[in-house]
Amino acid sequence: MSEKQVYKHAEGKGSLFKNNYKEKDNHPDMTGSCTDPNGVVWELAGWKSTTQGGDVYLSISIEKPFVKT
């Protein structure tokens, strides 16, 4: 059985996509990945939010990729 190949972005690039698996409010609205300038791949998560002034923004987190053990 072959492993699923993961897309690796060019250094300094990344992308976020709608999270089709969101089931709870604390799950991210968007998920994706990026590659830093050193070539290290990171997982991204984003939550849509609104400031008290009414401005919409995206709050993000960046983490090392999950490795199933």
C-alpha positions, 0 to 999 in steps of 0.5 A: 500500500502506498502512502498519500503524498503530501503537497509541499508549498514553495518556501515562504508560501502556504494555503488555507481551505474551508474546513469541511469537517468542522463540527464544533465552534472551537474547530477551525473554520479553515485549515491548510499548510505552509512551508517556511523560508527554511523549508520546514512544513507547518500546519495552519488553522484559522478562525473567522472572527469580528472585532468589537468595532465590526471589522472581520479578521482571521485568527491563525495558529501554526503548529508542527504537522501531526504525526500518527504514532 
